[in-house]
Amino acid sequence: MTEFEDRAQTVLEKLQRALASIIGEYGDPAIIRPVDICEFMGIDMNLAWKVSRLVNSTDVFSLGKYLPGRKAIGNFCVKALESNCSSRKVNDLREAFIDLEKLKRTYAGSRKELEIMLANLSVEERAGNDSIHRRKSFEGNCYTFGIQSDVQLSSVILTPARSGNNMLDICRIRGHIGLFLIRPDVPWRVASTYILDSTGKIKSTPHRDFLFPINDGEPPLVREFCSAELPDFGSVTSRSGRTSYFLKGMGMGKTSAINLFTAEVIRDTGILYRKSPDDGVALNNSSRTPTRKIVVEVFMPGEFSSSPYQLEMWSRLFCSDDMSQMTPGDLLPLNEQPVLFSAGRAPVPVPGVPEYCNLIESCFHNLGEDPADYRLLRLTVDYPPIPSSIDVLLGLPEKNR
């Protein structure tokens, strides 16, 4: 436990005890409702609700977002004395609040920063706290980058290589639903797919196929499922020869929102069967666009029926494009849990993604595969931080002899 954690726990427990002691003058603090506190003490409902949460929480680090301000605590103390509460108990509360203010000044500087620091330490409300602060980040990033979407889809279909040489083909399906500009003249880059070798360097040899007809100067769009009218595309080629596309001339606002899907297949990306116990495949799902929800999923064939899997979220702030600079220090907390659907269940509809099942079935059809033969691993994350990557790590299967 760090110095801050130790000090915060002591201060918050002292504050909680002082408040519980005062509320205990009117009955069992665990039973008394906020409306009862209002009636007994003559305080407003908002303060009564915060006091009730502060008194009854079993996770002191979750108390940050319920802490009343100086004026509210002062009013509470006055009302407690007016309702004949012990002056000693009221003084204990005042001392506890002084300690809280000292904790704020010493370690955080402001009430808002203290709330954020405590939210990170909470156990019971950690997932909810993450969602709250990710949403705040989403709102700021929408303004900074001038664009947002309702849903980002990042789907992968793993198949034994069409070449039949015990290699792996990877079909990558990406989509943004409800994508629109909130600031004018901000170009948006359509994500590109690339394969890394075991050292993290980009491989230049994989063969790329397209499941649907494409036009020159455009990314591999799945036109049938995209919006009828799309903005123009521009392109940029890096020094390494990799070409990326971007949308230009987009209209502003929700009335100009578009749905955009791409699909491509990378052939012979790597070995299908493991040669050593640690052999696996890492599927990176980057998020660089402010979005309300990202859906990351992998369709796994029968060969992977017993393969172990793991999901991680990584910061992309410091790594190079080829991810060779990634370190454990870039790992971000991921509290959401994936859902695994057994073979025969896929595809499973995704709320907010129109014609999702038809899109997936169409991709499977063009691959010459049946989705009923595949297991589906899916993770949904609200307001993912950017730039980041949600990676799916799969162990390679052992070849049947």
PyMOL commands that set and color helices and strands:
alter all, ss='L'
color gray80, all
select helices_A, chain A and resi 3-23+34-41+45-56+60-66+70-82+87-108+111-121+126-145+223-225+254-256+302-304+328-330+356-367+371-373
alter helices_A, ss='H'
color red, helices_A
select strands_A, chain A and resi 147-148+151-160+167-181+188-190+207-209+232-237+243-248+258-271+280-287+293-300+309-315+331-332+339-341+375-382+388-395
alter strands_A, ss='S'
color yellow, strands_A
deselect
rebuild
show_as cartoon
